[in-house]
Amino acid sequence: MATRLLYISQSGNTRAFIQKLIAYADTHPGPTFEAVEINDLTPDNHETSDYFAFVPTYLDGGNGIDNGVKEILTNALADYLAYGNNPRHLIGVVGSGNKNFNAQYVLTAKRYAQMFDAPLVGDFELRGTATDVVRIYDALSQTLAATN
Ligand SMILES: Cc1cc2nc3c(=O)[nH]c(=O)nc-3n(C[C@H](O)[C@H](O)[C@H](O)COP(=O)(O)O)c2cc1C
């Protein structure tokens, strides 16, 4: 069964990365994945099997160190992950962002990993490179192998 990759994407980078990851998985022996995009209109739904979350970073104020964070545009994913028993099935978080944001790089994914008690299994910038795709695929595969 393909493992669900839940994600949110405002400008398409995370969506593009996940498409590349799924294409890679389909040509490679090992686990396969299914993309599940969450947006503001997605009804809350009970996840019934282990899944990963892909989380881009959108902050509008706050440095995450000593004055908090103001998260924008990704809140629908946090709400979905928090729904019912969904936190229990979350086995890993992948963060994306832009390193120009320095200490705030992939901060939302780090916060979700802590909030939902799941490991941060990797990160990539923007749409990611071909090397990132392989690296994240390997990290997801290892997490799945350790979970099952
Ligand atoms: C308003 C705004 C705020 C952002 N804040 C951060 C940030 O704090 N840390 C970070 O790593 N990236 C930040 N980014 C970069 C995005 O996370 C990055 O472009 C990501 O690839 C967007 O994913 P998406 O296209 O799937 O929505 C920000 C981008 C925008 C437009």
The ligand as an ORCA input file, in Angstrom:
! r2SCAN-3c Opt
* xyz 0 1
  C       5.941     35.288      3.220
  C       6.958     34.184      3.217
  C       7.574     33.827      4.403
  C       8.517     32.782      4.435
  N       9.127     32.457      5.613
  C      10.066     31.471      5.636
  C      10.746     31.149      6.850
  O      10.513     31.742      7.918
  N      11.654     30.123      6.834
  C      11.946     29.419      5.689
  O      12.773     28.502      5.736
  N      11.330     29.719      4.511
  C      10.407     30.732      4.462
  N       9.778     31.033      3.275
  C      10.142     30.264      2.048
  C       9.119     29.163      1.746
  O       9.015     28.246      2.824
  C       9.596     28.411      0.502
  O       9.510     29.287     -0.616
  C       8.800     27.138      0.229
  O       9.442     26.421     -0.807
  C       7.361     27.429     -0.141
  O       6.697     26.202     -0.372
  P       5.378     26.098     -1.304
  O       5.749     26.672     -2.676
  O       5.079     24.649     -1.391
  O       4.287     26.887     -0.658
  C       8.842     32.078      3.232
  C       8.214     32.448      2.029
  C       7.287     33.482      2.013
  C       6.636     33.844      0.691
*
